[in-house]
């Protein structure tokens, strides 16, 4: 998948929705996964982009 600015975005729908590695065909119980890799891409738990992500998620929940 490529976003509007030309960045490559990978979404593994099989892993997200059903096929977890090493577990066969099972449906994921968590509604959302924030993996260690995603946190690392955001600069780690002390990174400014991870903090921004957390702040935006909080604002989103407050808006709901």
Phi and psi in degrees as a GROMACS rama.xvg file:
@    title "Ramachandran Plot"
@    xaxis  label "Phi"
@    yaxis  label "Psi"
@TYPE xy
-123.621  130.243  UNK-2
-80.9271  179.994  UNK-3
-64.5828  -20.7248  UNK-4
-97.1913  5.2221  UNK-5
89.0731  6.71268  UNK-6
-77.5214  140.248  UNK-7
-83.1975  126.171  UNK-8
-119.716  126.652  UNK-9
-103.771  124.58  UNK-10
-123.524  116.381  UNK-11
-95.7742  86.1602  UNK-12
-63.9394  -31.7605  UNK-13
-62.2552  -44.2113  UNK-14
-69.8171  -41.3872  UNK-15
-66.5377  -40.7959  UNK-16
-99.1218  -30.7837  UNK-17
-151.672  -54.8278  UNK-18
-88.9639  89.2536  UNK-19
-80.1119  135.083  UNK-20
-56.3191  131.376  UNK-21
76.9181  0.846986  UNK-22
-116.924  3.34285  UNK-23
70.9824  -153.76  UNK-24
-92.5206  102.599  UNK-25
-139.924  144.218  UNK-26
-82.7074  137.612  UNK-27
-68.1479  133.581  UNK-28
-85.5355  -30.354  UNK-29
-77.2327  135.502  UNK-30
-72.0982  -17.8543  UNK-31
-154.8  142.132  UNK-32
-119.484  126.481  UNK-33
-111.851  97.921  UNK-34
-78.8841  164.483  UNK-35
-58.3255  -37.5394  UNK-36
-63.377  -40.5356  UNK-37
-63.53  -42.7862  UNK-38
-63.088  -41.4702  UNK-39
-62.089  -40.2756  UNK-40
-62.861  -32.4158  UNK-41
-81.5305  4.15739  UNK-42
100.482  11.6109  UNK-43
83.9807  172.29  UNK-44
-65.9856  -17.2803  UNK-45
-102.324  2.1559  UNK-46
-74.5849  151.182  UNK-47
-66.6002  -32.7592  UNK-48
-75.3908  -31.3431  UNK-49
-66.9581  -41.2814  UNK-50
-62.4947  -43.9587  UNK-51
-60.2533  -43.8629  UNK-52
-57.4655  -48.8647  UNK-53
-60.0855  -44.4937  UNK-54
-62.235  -42.1254  UNK-55
-68.1796  -37.1005  UNK-56
-63.7659  -43.7746  UNK-57
-60.0324  -45.0996  UNK-58
-62.1872  -38.537  UNK-59
-62.2405  -43.864  UNK-60
-66.5581  -38.3176  UNK-61
-65.5255  -35.4547  UNK-62
-67.805  -36.0351  UNK-63
